[in-house]
Amino acid sequence: MKTFPYGDGVSPGEYKITLAPQLASRISLPNLAYPEKTNAKITVPETGLENIILDIGTLKIK
């Protein structure tokens, strides 16, 4: 991920996981299209995260 003004990466904290509405609908997970409806979250610690694999089908963070 890249964010302004931080450059590569994101600030530590908790983030909701969302998808583009078209993709969320196509894979039958429409709640992932809306931040207020998604239950998928990821927490980025102060030490950061690398090589994260997000399995959309099972909503597992590996």
Secondary structure by P-SEA (a helix, b strand, c coil): cccccccccccbbbbbbbccaaaaaaaccccccccccccccccccccccccccccccccccc
